[in-house]
């Protein structure tokens, strides 16, 4: 299990519409093979900055299978118009589970 | 409830020692008032890059109370020597709980 972390920046005045678009995209992630969870976090410190956190079975499930799927196209059609810059994507795994 | 996200970069050859230092710091977070959770995520894509994820009651519990406490000093004494650059800190709250 890994998590995709995508740092997204939008115009702060579009926040409500962007969050609604992301919520409406949830079924496309739920339908994606190897996708375990999906959440959008909003920065408290920097308006318009978000972190999309998606749990995947593997990096390949995200970068190969999902990216080549119609579900990815549907996600990008919903959320992409809000992106001010290309999202910064990283993949992480738990190193220390503190508590 | 908010989460502190601290992006940390270390020398990749120190990874094992750094992760052990972070694990040994868990009691200092557990003892901090308003601290609910503590986890270190390791980047799969970029060796030496980490994300510290700490759940706090509020931004103030982290930035005011914890930063002024001996627990913060203990944390920095353990982990700080590994930091290549000052950690990039942000605070987030959940905007969309997809699934």
N, CA and C atoms of all chains as a GROMACS GRO file, in nm:
protein
  594
    1UNK      N    1   0.083  -0.121   0.000
    1UNK     CA    2   0.000   0.000   0.000
    1UNK      C    3   0.087   0.126   0.000
    2UNK      N    4   0.061   0.214  -0.092
    2UNK     CA    5   0.130   0.343  -0.096
    2UNK      C    6   0.024   0.453  -0.106
    3UNK      N    7   0.067   0.575  -0.079
    3UNK     CA    8  -0.024   0.688  -0.098
    3UNK      C    9   0.033   0.781  -0.204
    4UNK      N   10  -0.052   0.820  -0.295
    4UNK     CA   11  -0.021   0.928  -0.387
    4UNK      C   12  -0.050   1.059  -0.315
    5UNK      N   13   0.046   1.149  -0.318
    5UNK     CA   14   0.024   1.285  -0.265
    5UNK      C   15   0.037   1.381  -0.382
    6UNK      N   16  -0.069   1.453  -0.414
    6UNK     CA   17  -0.065   1.549  -0.523
    6UNK      C   18  -0.090   1.688  -0.466
    7UNK      N   19   0.011   1.772  -0.477
    7UNK     CA   20  -0.006   1.910  -0.431
    7UNK      C   21  -0.068   1.990  -0.545
    8UNK      N   22  -0.182   2.051  -0.515
    8UNK     CA   23  -0.262   2.121  -0.616
    8UNK      C   24  -0.278   2.266  -0.574
    9UNK      N   25  -0.264   2.356  -0.669
    9UNK     CA   26  -0.290   2.498  -0.640
    9UNK      C   27  -0.397   2.549  -0.734
   10UNK      N   28  -0.496   2.618  -0.674
   10UNK     CA   29  -0.605   2.677  -0.751
   10UNK      C   30  -0.620   2.824  -0.711
   11UNK      N   31  -0.704   2.896  -0.782
   11UNK     CA   32  -0.740   3.032  -0.743
   11UNK      C   33  -0.830   3.021  -0.618
   12UNK      N   34  -0.794   3.087  -0.507
   12UNK     CA   35  -0.873   3.072  -0.383
   12UNK      C   36  -1.022   3.104  -0.401
   13UNK      N   37  -1.055   3.190  -0.496
   13UNK     CA   38  -1.197   3.225  -0.511
   13UNK      C   39  -1.278   3.111  -0.574
   14UNK      N   40  -1.207   3.010  -0.628
   14UNK     CA   41  -1.275   2.894  -0.685
   14UNK      C   42  -1.287   2.778  -0.585
   15UNK      N   43  -1.254   2.803  -0.458
   15UNK     CA   44  -1.243   2.693  -0.362
   15UNK      C   45  -1.370   2.608  -0.353
   16UNK      N   46  -1.485   2.671  -0.341
   16UNK     CA   47  -1.609   2.596  -0.324
   16UNK      C   48  -1.638   2.509  -0.446
   17UNK      N   49  -1.623   2.568  -0.564
   17UNK     CA   50  -1.649   2.493  -0.688
   17UNK      C   51  -1.547   2.380  -0.706
   18UNK      N   52  -1.422   2.406  -0.672
   18UNK     CA   53  -1.319   2.304  -0.685
   18UNK      C   54  -1.348   2.186  -0.592
   19UNK      N   55  -1.380   2.216  -0.467
   19UNK     CA   56  -1.407   2.109  -0.371
   19UNK      C   57  -1.529   2.026  -0.413
   20UNK      N   58  -1.629   2.092  -0.470
   20UNK     CA   59  -1.746   2.019  -0.520
   20UNK      C   60  -1.707   1.930  -0.638
   21UNK      N   61  -1.619   1.980  -0.725
   21UNK     CA   62  -1.574   1.901  -0.840
   21UNK      C   63  -1.497   1.777  -0.793
   22UNK      N   64  -1.413   1.796  -0.693
   22UNK     CA   65  -1.336   1.681  -0.641
   22UNK      C   66  -1.430   1.580  -0.578
   23UNK      N   67  -1.527   1.628  -0.501
   23UNK     CA   68  -1.623   1.536  -0.439
   23UNK      C   69  -1.698   1.456  -0.545
   24UNK      N   70  -1.730   1.522  -0.655
   24UNK     CA   71  -1.807   1.453  -0.760
   24UNK      C   72  -1.720   1.352  -0.836
   25UNK      N   73  -1.588   1.363  -0.820
   25UNK     CA   74  -1.497   1.271  -0.889
   25UNK      C   75  -1.473   1.143  -0.809
   26UNK      N   76  -1.518   1.140  -0.684
   26UNK     CA   77  -1.490   1.023  -0.599
   26UNK      C   78  -1.528   0.890  -0.665
   27UNK      N   79  -1.644   0.881  -0.733
   27UNK     CA   80  -1.680   0.751  -0.793
   27UNK      C   81  -1.578   0.701  -0.896
   28UNK      N   82  -1.507   0.794  -0.960
   28UNK     CA   83  -1.408   0.751  -1.060
   28UNK      C   84  -1.286   0.688  -0.993
   29UNK      N   85  -1.254   0.736  -0.872
   29UNK     CA   86  -1.145   0.671  -0.797
   29UNK      C   87  -1.194   0.539  -0.737
   30UNK      N   88  -1.318   0.539  -0.689
   30UNK     CA   89  -1.372   0.417  -0.629
   30UNK      C   90  -1.376   0.305  -0.732
   31UNK      N   91  -1.396   0.342  -0.859
   31UNK     CA   92  -1.405   0.243  -0.967
   31UNK      C   93  -1.269   0.198  -1.016
   32UNK      N   94  -1.163   0.267  -0.974
   32UNK     CA   95  -1.030   0.236  -1.027
   32UNK      C   96  -0.970   0.114  -0.957
   33UNK      N   97  -0.925   0.014  -1.034
   33UNK     CA   98  -0.863  -0.104  -0.972
   33UNK      C   99  -0.742  -0.064  -0.888
   34UNK      N  100  -0.734  -0.119  -0.767
   34UNK     CA  101  -0.618  -0.092  -0.682
   34UNK      C  102  -0.626   0.037  -0.604
   35UNK      N  103  -0.739   0.108  -0.612
   35UNK     CA  104  -0.755   0.233  -0.536
   35UNK      C  105  -0.828   0.203  -0.405
   36UNK      N  106  -0.767   0.240  -0.295
   36UNK     CA  107  -0.821   0.205  -0.163
   36UNK      C  108  -0.884   0.322  -0.087
   37UNK      N  109  -0.839   0.444  -0.116
   37UNK     CA  110  -0.893   0.558  -0.040
   37UNK      C  111  -0.868   0.686  -0.119
   38UNK      N  112  -0.939   0.791  -0.081
   38UNK     CA  113  -0.939   0.914  -0.160
   38UNK      C  114  -0.984   1.028  -0.068
   39UNK      N  115  -0.899   1.130  -0.054
   39UNK     CA  116  -0.932   1.242   0.036
   39UNK      C  117  -0.866   1.369  -0.018
   40UNK      N  118  -0.931   1.481   0.003
   40UNK     CA  119  -0.872   1.610  -0.032
   40UNK      C  120  -0.852   1.691   0.095
   41UNK      N  121  -0.728   1.733   0.119
   41UNK     CA  122  -0.698   1.818   0.234
   41UNK      C  123  -0.675   1.962   0.186
   42UNK      N  124  -0.728   2.056   0.263
   42UNK     CA  125  -0.720   2.200   0.231
   42UNK      C  126  -0.615   2.263   0.323
   43UNK      N  127  -0.524   2.340   0.265
   43UNK     CA  128  -0.426   2.410   0.348
   43UNK      C  129  -0.494   2.518   0.431
   44UNK      N  130  -0.457   2.522   0.559
   44UNK     CA  131  -0.506   2.628   0.648
   44UNK      C  132  -0.420   2.753   0.630
   45UNK      N  133  -0.292   2.732   0.600
   45UNK     CA  134  -0.196   2.843   0.595
   45UNK      C  135  -0.197   2.916   0.461
   46UNK      N  136  -0.227   2.842   0.352
   46UNK     CA  137  -0.214   2.899   0.218
   46UNK      C  138  -0.342   2.877   0.139
   47UNK      N  139  -0.432   2.976   0.135
   47UNK     CA  140  -0.557   2.961   0.060
   47UNK      C  141  -0.530   2.921  -0.086
   48UNK      N  142  -0.608   2.826  -0.135
   48UNK     CA  143  -0.591   2.780  -0.272
   48UNK      C  144  -0.496   2.662  -0.286
   49UNK      N  145  -0.430   2.625  -0.175
   49UNK     CA  146  -0.338   2.510  -0.180
   49UNK      C  147  -0.407   2.388  -0.119
   50UNK      N  148  -0.394   2.276  -0.188
   50UNK     CA  149  -0.458   2.150  -0.146
   50UNK      C  150  -0.360   2.034  -0.158
   51UNK      N  151  -0.392   1.929  -0.083
   51UNK     CA  152  -0.319   1.804  -0.098
   51UNK      C  153  -0.422   1.694  -0.123
   52UNK      N  154  -0.412   1.631  -0.239
   52UNK     CA  155  -0.495   1.516  -0.269
   52UNK      C  156  -0.420   1.391  -0.222
   53UNK      N  157  -0.487   1.310  -0.141
   53UNK     CA  158  -0.424   1.190  -0.083
   53UNK      C  159  -0.502   1.068  -0.131
   54UNK      N  160  -0.439   0.986  -0.214
   54UNK     CA  161  -0.507   0.869  -0.271
   54UNK      C  162  -0.428   0.744  -0.236
   55UNK      N  163  -0.495   0.647  -0.174
   55UNK     CA  164  -0.430   0.520  -0.140
   55UNK      C  165  -0.438   0.422  -0.256
   56UNK      N  166  -0.322   0.367  -0.294
   56UNK     CA  167  -0.315   0.274  -0.406
   56UNK      C  168  -0.246   0.145  -0.362
   57UNK      N  169  -0.280   0.039  -0.434
   57UNK     CA  170  -0.216  -0.091  -0.409
   57UNK      C  171  -0.065  -0.083  -0.437
   58UNK      N  172  -0.028  -0.003  -0.536
   58UNK     CA  173   0.112   0.009  -0.578
   58UNK      C  174   0.127   0.136  -0.660
   59UNK      N  175   0.251   0.179  -0.683
   59UNK     CA  176   0.276   0.295  -0.769
   59UNK      C  177   0.222   0.267  -0.910
   60UNK      N  178   0.238   0.142  -0.954
   60UNK     CA  179   0.194   0.105  -1.089
   60UNK      C  180   0.041   0.118  -1.103
   61UNK      N  181  -0.032   0.082  -0.998
   61UNK     CA  182  -0.179   0.093  -1.003
   61UNK      C  183  -0.220   0.237  -1.032
   62UNK      N  184  -0.141   0.332  -0.980
   62UNK     CA  185  -0.169   0.473  -1.007
   62UNK      C  186  -0.113   0.517  -1.142
   63UNK      N  187   0.019   0.499  -1.159
   63UNK     CA  188   0.088   0.563  -1.271
   63UNK      C  189   0.070   0.492  -1.404
   64UNK      N  190   0.044   0.362  -1.399
   64UNK     CA  191   0.029   0.287  -1.524
   64UNK      C  192  -0.120   0.261  -1.550
   65UNK      N  193  -0.185   0.188  -1.459
   65UNK     CA  194  -0.323   0.146  -1.484
   65UNK      C  195  -0.420   0.265  -1.482
   66UNK      N  196  -0.415   0.346  -1.374
   66UNK     CA  197  -0.511   0.456  -1.363
   66UNK      C  198  -0.487   0.562  -1.470
   67UNK      N  199  -0.360   0.597  -1.490
   67UNK     CA  200  -0.330   0.704  -1.586
   67UNK      C  201  -0.375   0.671  -1.729
   68UNK      N  202  -0.383   0.540  -1.758
   68UNK     CA  203  -0.423   0.499  -1.893
   68UNK      C  204  -0.575   0.474  -1.902
   69UNK      N  205  -0.648   0.499  -1.794
   69UNK     CA  206  -0.790   0.461  -1.789
   69UNK      C  207  -0.883   0.579  -1.819
   70UNK      N  208  -1.006   0.548  -1.859
   70UNK     CA  209  -1.105   0.655  -1.876
   70UNK      C  210  -1.139   0.724  -1.744
   71UNK      N  211  -1.118   0.654  -1.631
   71UNK     CA  212  -1.144   0.716  -1.500
   71UNK      C  213  -1.051   0.835  -1.478
   72UNK      N  214  -0.926   0.824  -1.523
   72UNK     CA  215  -0.832   0.936  -1.510
   72UNK      C  216  -0.876   1.053  -1.597
   73UNK      N  217  -0.922   1.022  -1.716
   73UNK     CA  218  -0.971   1.128  -1.805
   73UNK      C  219  -1.090   1.201  -1.741
   74UNK      N  220  -1.178   1.124  -1.678
   74UNK     CA  221  -1.296   1.183  -1.613
   74UNK      C  222  -1.254   1.272  -1.497
   75UNK      N  223  -1.157   1.226  -1.418
   75UNK     CA  224  -1.105   1.304  -1.304
   75UNK      C  225  -1.046   1.436  -1.355
   76UNK      N  226  -0.962   1.426  -1.457
   76UNK     CA  227  -0.897   1.546  -1.508
   76UNK      C  228  -0.997   1.644  -1.571
   77UNK      N  229  -1.101   1.591  -1.632
   77UNK     CA  230  -1.204   1.678  -1.692
   77UNK      C  231  -1.276   1.757  -1.583
   78UNK      N  232  -1.295   1.694  -1.466
   78UNK     CA  233  -1.365   1.761  -1.355
   78UNK      C  234  -1.274   1.860  -1.281
   79UNK      N  235  -1.153   1.816  -1.247
   79UNK     CA  236  -1.067   1.896  -1.159
   79UNK      C  237  -0.964   1.979  -1.234
   80UNK      N  238  -0.921   1.929  -1.348
   80UNK     CA  239  -0.810   1.993  -1.422
   80UNK      C  240  -0.831   2.141  -1.454
   81UNK      N  241  -0.954   2.182  -1.491
   81UNK     CA  242  -0.974   2.324  -1.525
   81UNK      C  243  -0.943   2.420  -1.410
   82UNK      N  244  -0.937   2.369  -1.287
   82UNK     CA  245  -0.907   2.455  -1.172
   82UNK      C  246  -0.758   2.469  -1.145
   83UNK      N  247  -0.675   2.378  -1.199
   83UNK     CA  248  -0.532   2.377  -1.165
   83UNK      C  249  -0.462   2.502  -1.218
   84UNK      N  250  -0.395   2.576  -1.128
   84UNK     CA  251  -0.317   2.692  -1.173
   84UNK      C  252  -0.185   2.648  -1.233
   85UNK      N  253  -0.131   2.537  -1.181
   85UNK     CA  254  -0.004   2.480  -1.229
   85UNK      C  255  -0.020   2.329  -1.230
   86UNK      N  256   0.067   2.257  -1.302
   86UNK     CA  257   0.056   2.110  -1.297
   86UNK      C  258   0.075   2.061  -1.154
   87UNK      N  259  -0.009   1.968  -1.105
   87UNK     CA  260   0.007   1.914  -0.970
   87UNK      C  261   0.146   1.852  -0.952
   88UNK      N  262   0.200   1.870  -0.830
   88UNK     CA  263   0.328   1.807  -0.794
   88UNK      C  264   0.296   1.675  -0.728
   89UNK      N  265   0.332   1.565  -0.793
   89UNK     CA  266   0.293   1.433  -0.745
   89UNK      C  267   0.411   1.359  -0.683
   90UNK      N  268   0.386   1.296  -0.569
   90UNK     CA  269   0.485   1.212  -0.503
   90UNK      C  270   0.411   1.088  -0.451
   91UNK      N  271   0.487   0.983  -0.425
   91UNK     CA  272   0.430   0.861  -0.366
   91UNK      C  273   0.505   0.833  -0.237
   92UNK      N  274   0.430   0.800  -0.131
   92UNK     CA  275   0.493   0.775  -0.002
   92UNK      C  276   0.443   0.643   0.057
   93UNK      N  277   0.526   0.587   0.146
   93UNK     CA  278   0.488   0.470   0.223
   93UNK      C  279   0.520   0.501   0.368
   94UNK      N  280   0.450   0.436   0.461
   94UNK     CA  281   0.472   0.465   0.603
   94UNK      C  282   0.609   0.413   0.646
   95UNK      N  283   0.687   0.501   0.708
   95UNK     CA  284   0.818   0.464   0.760
   95UNK      C  285   0.811   0.441   0.911
   96UNK      N  286   0.740   0.529   0.981
   96UNK     CA  287   0.725   0.518   1.127
   96UNK      C  288   0.579   0.542   1.161
   97UNK      N  289   0.514   0.441   1.219
   97UNK     CA  290   0.375   0.457   1.265
   97UNK      C  291   0.383   0.490   1.413
   98UNK      N  292   0.389   0.620   1.443
   98UNK     CA  293   0.415   0.662   1.580
   98UNK      C  294   0.303   0.624   1.676
   99UNK      N  295   0.184   0.677   1.651
   99UNK     CA  296   0.065   0.641   1.730
   99UNK      C  297  -0.055   0.702   1.663
  100UNK      N  298  -0.976   1.956   1.451
  100UNK     CA  299  -0.859   1.872   1.422
  100UNK      C  300  -0.792   1.916   1.293
  101UNK      N  301  -0.662   1.939   1.300
  101UNK     CA  302  -0.584   1.971   1.180
  101UNK      C  303  -0.462   1.879   1.178
  102UNK      N  304  -0.399   1.873   1.062
  102UNK     CA  305  -0.275   1.797   1.053
  102UNK      C  306  -0.161   1.890   1.017
  103UNK      N  307  -0.052   1.876   1.090
  103UNK     CA  308   0.073   1.939   1.050
  103UNK      C  309   0.139   1.849   0.948
  104UNK      N  310   0.180   1.908   0.836
  104UNK     CA  311   0.259   1.835   0.736
  104UNK      C  312   0.395   1.902   0.729
  105UNK      N  313   0.500   1.828   0.761
  105UNK     CA  314   0.634   1.884   0.754
  105UNK      C  315   0.715   1.805   0.652
  106UNK      N  316   0.753   1.875   0.545
  106UNK     CA  317   0.837   1.809   0.444
  106UNK      C  318   0.982   1.821   0.489
  107UNK      N  319   1.046   1.705   0.502
  107UNK     CA  320   1.181   1.696   0.556
  107UNK      C  321   1.271   1.632   0.451
  108UNK      N  322   1.391   1.686   0.436
  108UNK     CA  323   1.489   1.624   0.346
  108UNK      C  324   1.615   1.592   0.425
  109UNK      N  325   1.662   1.469   0.408
  109UNK     CA  326   1.787   1.425   0.473
  109UNK      C  327   1.878   1.363   0.368
  110UNK      N  328   2.000   1.332   0.408
  110UNK     CA  329   2.091   1.256   0.323
  110UNK      C  330   2.039   1.112   0.317
  111UNK      N  331   2.012   1.057   0.197
  111UNK     CA  332   1.954   0.922   0.188
  111UNK      C  333   2.035   0.816   0.261
  112UNK      N  334   2.165   0.835   0.275
  112UNK     CA  335   2.244   0.731   0.344
  112UNK      C  336   2.220   0.730   0.495
  113UNK      N  337   2.152   0.834   0.546
  113UNK     CA  338   2.118   0.839   0.689
  113UNK      C  339   1.977   0.788   0.716
  114UNK      N  340   1.912   0.728   0.616
  114UNK     CA  341   1.770   0.694   0.629
  114UNK      C  342   1.740   0.607   0.751
  115UNK      N  343   1.816   0.502   0.771
  115UNK     CA  344   1.787   0.410   0.882
  115UNK      C  345   1.801   0.480   1.017
  116UNK      N  346   1.910   0.557   1.032
  116UNK     CA  347   1.933   0.628   1.158
  116UNK      C  348   1.826   0.735   1.181
  117UNK      N  349   1.788   0.804   1.074
  117UNK     CA  350   1.685   0.908   1.086
  117UNK      C  351   1.552   0.848   1.128
  118UNK      N  352   1.513   0.739   1.064
  118UNK     CA  353   1.384   0.677   1.097
  118UNK      C  354   1.384   0.626   1.241
  119UNK      N  355   1.498   0.574   1.288
  119UNK     CA  356   1.508   0.530   1.427
  119UNK      C  357   1.496   0.650   1.522
  120UNK      N  358   1.556   0.762   1.484
  120UNK     CA  359   1.549   0.883   1.568
  120UNK      C  360   1.405   0.933   1.577
  121UNK      N  361   1.335   0.931   1.464
  121UNK     CA  362   1.195   0.975   1.465
  121UNK      C  363   1.110   0.881   1.551
  122UNK      N  364   1.132   0.750   1.538
  122UNK     CA  365   1.057   0.654   1.618
  122UNK      C  366   1.081   0.679   1.768
  123UNK      N  367   1.204   0.714   1.802
  123UNK     CA  368   1.236   0.734   1.944
  123UNK      C  369   1.179   0.865   1.997
  124UNK      N  370   1.135   0.953   1.906
  124UNK     CA  371   1.077   1.081   1.946
  124UNK      C  372   0.927   1.072   1.971
  125UNK      N  373   0.866   0.959   1.935
  125UNK     CA  374   0.719   0.946   1.948
  125UNK      C  375   0.669   0.981   2.088
  126UNK      N  376   0.738   0.938   2.195
  126UNK     CA  377   0.686   0.972   2.329
  126UNK      C  378   0.675   1.122   2.355
  127UNK      N  379   0.761   1.201   2.290
  127UNK     CA  380   0.755   1.346   2.310
  127UNK      C  381   0.631   1.406   2.245
  128UNK      N  382   0.586   1.347   2.135
  128UNK     CA  383   0.461   1.393   2.074
  128UNK      C  384   0.341   1.342   2.154
  129UNK      N  385   0.353   1.217   2.200
  129UNK     CA  386   0.243   1.159   2.278
  129UNK      C  387   0.218   1.241   2.405
  130UNK      N  388   0.326   1.298   2.458
  130UNK     CA  389   0.316   1.377   2.582
  130UNK      C  390   0.268   1.520   2.558
  131UNK      N  391   0.264   1.562   2.431
  131UNK     CA  392   0.229   1.701   2.401
  131UNK      C  393   0.078   1.723   2.409
  132UNK      N  394   0.033   1.822   2.485
  132UNK     CA  395  -0.111   1.850   2.492
  132UNK      C  396  -0.167   1.882   2.352
  133UNK      N  397  -0.281   1.823   2.319
  133UNK     CA  398  -0.345   1.852   2.190
  133UNK      C  399  -0.289   1.773   2.074
  134UNK      N  400  -0.198   1.680   2.099
  134UNK     CA  401  -0.141   1.598   1.990
  134UNK      C  402  -0.216   1.466   1.984
  135UNK      N  403  -0.272   1.435   1.866
  135UNK     CA  404  -0.357   1.317   1.851
  135UNK      C  405  -0.293   1.201   1.775
  136UNK      N  406  -0.198   1.231   1.688
  136UNK     CA  407  -0.138   1.124   1.608
  136UNK      C  408  -0.004   1.171   1.554
  137UNK      N  409   0.076   1.076   1.509
  137UNK     CA  410   0.214   1.104   1.471
  137UNK      C  411   0.261   0.993   1.377
  138UNK      N  412   0.305   1.030   1.259
  138UNK     CA  413   0.347   0.930   1.158
  138UNK      C  414   0.453   0.991   1.068
  139UNK      N  415   0.546   0.910   1.025
  139UNK     CA  416   0.646   0.956   0.927
  139UNK      C  417   0.627   0.876   0.799
  140UNK      N  418   0.608   0.946   0.688
  140UNK     CA  419   0.597   0.882   0.557
  140UNK      C  420   0.726   0.904   0.478
  141UNK      N  421   0.769   0.800   0.410
  141UNK     CA  422   0.892   0.801   0.331
  141UNK      C  423   0.857   0.811   0.183
  142UNK      N  424   0.920   0.902   0.111
  142UNK     CA  425   0.895   0.912  -0.032
  142UNK      C  426   0.949   0.790  -0.104
  143UNK      N  427   0.867   0.736  -0.194
  143UNK     CA  428   0.910   0.624  -0.278
  143UNK      C  429   0.988   0.679  -0.397
  144UNK      N  430   0.951   0.797  -0.443
  144UNK     CA  431   1.008   0.854  -0.566
  144UNK      C  432   1.140   0.925  -0.541
  145UNK      N  433   1.156   0.985  -0.422
  145UNK     CA  434   1.273   1.070  -0.395
  145UNK      C  435   1.342   1.026  -0.266
  146UNK      N  436   1.447   0.944  -0.275
  146UNK     CA  437   1.518   0.900  -0.154
  146UNK      C  438   1.562   1.019  -0.069
  147UNK      N  439   1.543   1.007   0.062
  147UNK     CA  440   1.582   1.115   0.152
  147UNK      C  441   1.472   1.216   0.179
  148UNK      N  442   1.360   1.203   0.107
  148UNK     CA  443   1.247   1.295   0.128
  148UNK      C  444   1.141   1.225   0.214
  149UNK      N  445   1.091   1.299   0.313
  149UNK     CA  446   0.994   1.245   0.407
  149UNK      C  447   0.883   1.346   0.430
  150UNK      N  448   0.769   1.294   0.476
  150UNK     CA  449   0.660   1.379   0.520
  150UNK      C  450   0.622   1.337   0.662
  151UNK      N  451   0.640   1.428   0.756
  151UNK     CA  452   0.595   1.404   0.893
  151UNK      C  453   0.451   1.452   0.902
  152UNK      N  454   0.363   1.366   0.951
  152UNK     CA  455   0.220   1.398   0.960
  152UNK      C  456   0.179   1.390   1.107
  153UNK      N  457   0.146   1.504   1.165
  153UNK     CA  458   0.111   1.508   1.308
  153UNK      C  459  -0.028   1.568   1.323
  154UNK      N  460  -0.116   1.495   1.390
  154UNK     CA  461  -0.252   1.544   1.415
  154UNK      C  462  -0.256   1.628   1.541
  155UNK      N  463  -0.312   1.749   1.529
  155UNK     CA  464  -0.321   1.842   1.643
  155UNK      C  465  -0.464   1.890   1.661
  156UNK      N  466  -0.494   1.927   1.784
  156UNK     CA  467  -0.625   1.982   1.817
  156UNK      C  468  -0.650   2.112   1.740
  157UNK      N  469  -0.543   2.190   1.720
  157UNK     CA  470  -0.553   2.320   1.653
  157UNK      C  471  -0.414   2.361   1.606
  158UNK      N  472  -0.408   2.462   1.520
  158UNK     CA  473  -0.278   2.515   1.477
  158UNK      C  474  -0.202   2.569   1.598
  159UNK      N  475  -0.274   2.630   1.691
  159UNK     CA  476  -0.210   2.687   1.810
  159UNK      C  477  -0.147   2.579   1.897
  160UNK      N  478  -0.212   2.463   1.908
  160UNK     CA  479  -0.155   2.354   1.988
  160UNK      C  480  -0.017   2.316   1.936
  161UNK      N  481   0.002   2.326   1.804
  161UNK     CA  482   0.132   2.297   1.745
  161UNK      C  483   0.226   2.417   1.754
  162UNK      N  484   0.181   2.529   1.698
  162UNK     CA  485   0.272   2.642   1.676
  162UNK      C  486   0.301   2.725   1.801
  163UNK      N  487   0.209   2.726   1.894
  163UNK     CA  488   0.228   2.806   2.016
  163UNK      C  489   0.270   2.715   2.131
  164UNK      N  490   0.182   2.621   2.168
  164UNK     CA  491   0.206   2.538   2.287
  164UNK      C  492   0.325   2.443   2.267
  165UNK      N  493   0.323   2.366   2.157
  165UNK     CA  494   0.429   2.266   2.137
  165UNK      C  495   0.564   2.334   2.111
  166UNK      N  496   0.563   2.436   2.028
  166UNK     CA  497   0.690   2.501   1.992
  166UNK      C  498   0.761   2.563   2.112
  167UNK      N  499   0.682   2.598   2.216
  167UNK     CA  500   0.742   2.660   2.336
  167UNK      C  501   0.774   2.556   2.443
  168UNK      N  502   0.752   2.427   2.413
  168UNK     CA  503   0.764   2.324   2.517
  168UNK      C  504   0.900   2.253   2.512
  169UNK      N  505   0.937   2.190   2.623
  169UNK     CA  506   1.059   2.107   2.622
  169UNK      C  507   1.045   1.985   2.530
  170UNK      N  508   0.920   1.943   2.501
  170UNK     CA  509   0.901   1.830   2.409
  170UNK      C  510   0.949   1.865   2.268
  171UNK      N  511   0.926   1.990   2.227
  171UNK     CA  512   0.975   2.034   2.096
  171UNK      C  513   1.128   2.034   2.093
  172UNK      N  514   1.189   2.081   2.200
  172UNK     CA  515   1.336   2.082   2.208
  172UNK      C  516   1.390   1.938   2.197
  173UNK      N  517   1.321   1.846   2.264
  173UNK     CA  518   1.366   1.706   2.261
  173UNK      C  519   1.353   1.648   2.120
  174UNK      N  520   1.242   1.681   2.052
  174UNK     CA  521   1.221   1.636   1.914
  174UNK      C  522   1.330   1.690   1.823
  175UNK      N  523   1.358   1.819   1.835
  175UNK     CA  524   1.458   1.878   1.747
  175UNK      C  525   1.599   1.826   1.776
  176UNK      N  526   1.626   1.794   1.903
  176UNK     CA  527   1.759   1.739   1.937
  176UNK      C  528   1.777   1.602   1.872
  177UNK      N  529   1.667   1.525   1.861
  177UNK     CA  530   1.676   1.392   1.802
  177UNK      C  531   1.680   1.396   1.649
  178UNK      N  532   1.590   1.473   1.589
  178UNK     CA  533   1.573   1.468   1.444
  178UNK      C  534   1.647   1.579   1.371
  179UNK      N  535   1.662   1.693   1.436
  179UNK     CA  536   1.719   1.811   1.372
  179UNK      C  537   1.856   1.790   1.307
  180UNK      N  538   1.946   1.714   1.370
  180UNK     CA  539   2.078   1.696   1.310
  180UNK      C  540   2.075   1.631   1.171
  181UNK      N  541   1.965   1.566   1.136
  181UNK     CA  542   1.955   1.500   1.005
  181UNK      C  543   1.903   1.594   0.896
  182UNK      N  544   1.840   1.705   0.934
  182UNK     CA  545   1.775   1.792   0.834
  182UNK      C  546   1.878   1.856   0.742
  183UNK      N  547   1.862   1.838   0.611
  183UNK     CA  548   1.951   1.906   0.515
  183UNK      C  549   1.912   2.052   0.498
  184UNK      N  550   1.781   2.079   0.511
  184UNK     CA  551   1.727   2.215   0.497
  184UNK      C  552   1.618   2.230   0.603
  185UNK      N  553   1.578   2.352   0.637
  185UNK     CA  554   1.468   2.368   0.732
  185UNK      C  555   1.341   2.300   0.678
  186UNK      N  556   1.271   2.222   0.760
  186UNK     CA  557   1.146   2.158   0.714
  186UNK      C  558   1.046   2.263   0.663
  187UNK      N  559   0.972   2.224   0.559
  187UNK     CA  560   0.865   2.308   0.505
  187UNK      C  561   0.735   2.265   0.573
  188UNK      N  562   0.680   2.353   0.655
  188UNK     CA  563   0.564   2.316   0.736
  188UNK      C  564   0.435   2.378   0.682
  189UNK      N  565   0.331   2.298   0.677
  189UNK     CA  566   0.198   2.346   0.639
  189UNK      C  567   0.097   2.280   0.733
  190UNK      N  568  -0.020   2.338   0.742
  190UNK     CA  569  -0.129   2.279   0.821
  190UNK      C  570  -0.248   2.259   0.728
  191UNK      N  571  -0.310   2.142   0.738
  191UNK     CA  572  -0.424   2.112   0.651
  191UNK      C  573  -0.541   2.060   0.734
  192UNK      N  574  -0.660   2.076   0.674
  192UNK     CA  575  -0.782   2.018   0.730
  192UNK      C  576  -0.853   1.945   0.616
  193UNK      N  577  -0.934   1.846   0.650
  193UNK     CA  578  -1.001   1.768   0.546
  193UNK      C  579  -1.106   1.854   0.477
  194UNK      N  580  -1.100   1.857   0.343
  194UNK     CA  581  -1.199   1.931   0.264
  194UNK      C  582  -1.301   1.834   0.204
  195UNK      N  583  -1.253   1.721   0.153
  195UNK     CA  584  -1.340   1.620   0.094
  195UNK      C  585  -1.297   1.484   0.147
  196UNK      N  586  -1.387   1.416   0.217
  196UNK     CA  587  -1.359   1.280   0.264
  196UNK      C  588  -1.422   1.187   0.162
  197UNK      N  589  -1.345   1.150   0.061
  197UNK     CA  590  -1.400   1.074  -0.052
  197UNK      C  591  -1.448   0.937  -0.010
  198UNK      N  592  -1.354   0.852   0.036
  198UNK     CA  593  -1.388   0.718   0.087
  198UNK      C  594  -1.264   0.660   0.148
   0.00000   0.00000   0.00000
